[in-house]
Amino acid sequence: MRNEPFGTRLRAIMDARGPLCVGIDPHQHLLDQWGLPDTAEGLASFTYGVVDALADRVGVFKPQSAFFERFGSAGVAVLEQATIRLREAGALVIIDAKRGDIGTTMAGYASAYLAEKGPLACDALTVSPYLGFGSLQPAIDEARAAGAGLFVLALTSNPEGPQFQSARTVDGPTVAGAVLDGLRSLNDADGSSFGSFGAVVGATISRTDEDLDIRGPLLAPGLGAQGGTAEALRAVFGEVAARNVVPSSSREILGAGPNAAGLQEAADRANDAYRTALGY
Ligand SMILES: O=C(O)c1cc(=O)[nH]c(=O)n1[C@@H]1O[C@H](COP(=O)(O)O)[C@@H](O)[C@H]1O
């Protein structure tokens, strides 16, 4: 399933199915809206409803681990199953767990999510660099070995993000700039024009002075429910980075369910808007 590096596979599926990433965030209020109980069974019906409706027409999915962990092992089992089903349908899965730790602990997370035979094997994992970019090395090594990818938090969509991300490091660049520099170096070292090491850059940030040309993907959450728009994407990411953007939307799409046709229409509409905005 991972016969090529993540970046290569991501480029191909975005070109084929459009850039949209559907976030699977089964919030309690969405379960309620879909007429489902707030239980592991409700979570399973919701998640598999999204999978059945969209797995073969959307290229990228980003299940939010928190909403599965909420139900303990029964919820995590749904995340495992959904990931398997989505990947069998040819879609790529980014598990959004924002992991980040030191040394052998980071290696533990990497073997769970990134190793080919890991129990939660997906295509890419969101990770947090706030223990130092170098603390991610075990995940970087595992991703390279397994043909998987990473998305490292850089300029997040939440209003609290700049408190740390805009602060200067001892070497001079901002924290976000240091993360982007680190990712650019990894992708350059792999000799790829679209590498496997991506940054998370919220669609809600205004135009930034940071260099977003990391030769890799830019995951852009914050669309729809958090106020980011397709039109604003071009302004945030500019010409150079536009084709590298993976626009991610959760509640905006999920709110169109439980009807499969409603979900499909919402996903197609969003994909068309992002294609136009990003110059496809
Ligand atoms: O890493 C993420 O995906 C992420 C980073 C970020 O800066 N902002 C952000 O909202 N997210 C995630 O993206 C999803 C946004 O969901 P919606 O606002 O419903 O589209 C949630 O799962 C967030 O955890």
The ligand as an SDF file (V2000), in Angstrom:
LIG
                    3D

 24 25  0  0  0  0  0  0  0  0999 V2000
   -3.7620   19.6990   12.9840 O   0  0  0  0  0  0  0  0  0  0  0  0
   -4.9240   20.0290   12.6970 C   0  0  0  0  0  0  0  0  0  0  0  0
   -5.5750   19.3940   11.8930 O   0  0  0  0  0  0  0  0  0  0  0  0
   -5.4190   21.3140   13.1930 C   0  0  0  0  0  0  0  0  0  0  0  0
   -4.4870   22.3180   13.3100 C   0  0  0  0  0  0  0  0  0  0  0  0
   -4.9320   23.6370   13.4700 C   0  0  0  0  0  0  0  0  0  0  0  0
   -4.1380   24.5740   13.4440 O   0  0  0  0  0  0  0  0  0  0  0  0
   -6.2540   23.8710   13.6240 N   0  0  0  0  0  0  0  0  0  0  0  0
   -7.1870   22.8730   13.5770 C   0  0  0  0  0  0  0  0  0  0  0  0
   -8.3840   23.1700   13.6850 O   0  0  0  0  0  0  0  0  0  0  0  0
   -6.7810   21.5640   13.4260 N   0  0  0  0  0  0  0  0  0  0  0  0
   -7.7660   20.4570   13.4660 C   0  0  0  0  0  0  0  0  0  0  0  0
   -8.6310   20.5450   12.3340 O   0  0  0  0  0  0  0  0  0  0  0  0
   -9.9740   20.2160   12.7040 C   0  0  0  0  0  0  0  0  0  0  0  0
  -10.8510   21.4320   12.4180 C   0  0  0  0  0  0  0  0  0  0  0  0
  -12.1970   21.0750   12.3840 O   0  0  0  0  0  0  0  0  0  0  0  0
  -13.3210   22.0600   11.7790 P   0  0  0  0  0  0  0  0  0  0  0  0
  -13.0950   23.4010   12.3910 O   0  0  0  0  0  0  0  0  0  0  0  0
  -14.6020   21.4250   12.1840 O   0  0  0  0  0  0  0  0  0  0  0  0
  -13.1490   22.0680   10.2640 O   0  0  0  0  0  0  0  0  0  0  0  0
   -9.9340   19.7890   14.1580 C   0  0  0  0  0  0  0  0  0  0  0  0
   -9.7690   18.3750   14.2140 O   0  0  0  0  0  0  0  0  0  0  0  0
   -8.6790   20.4600   14.7070 C   0  0  0  0  0  0  0  0  0  0  0  0
   -8.0600   19.7370   15.7490 O   0  0  0  0  0  0  0  0  0  0  0  0
  1  2  2  0
  2  3  1  0
  2  4  1  0
  4  5  2  0
  4 11  1  0
  5  6  1  0
  6  7  2  0
  6  8  1  0
  8  9  1  0
  9 10  2  0
  9 11  1  0
 11 12  1  0
 12 13  1  0
 12 23  1  0
 13 14  1  0
 14 15  1  0
 14 21  1  0
 15 16  1  0
 16 17  1  0
 17 18  2  0
 17 19  1  0
 17 20  1  0
 21 22  1  0
 21 23  1  0
 23 24  1  0
M  END
$$$$
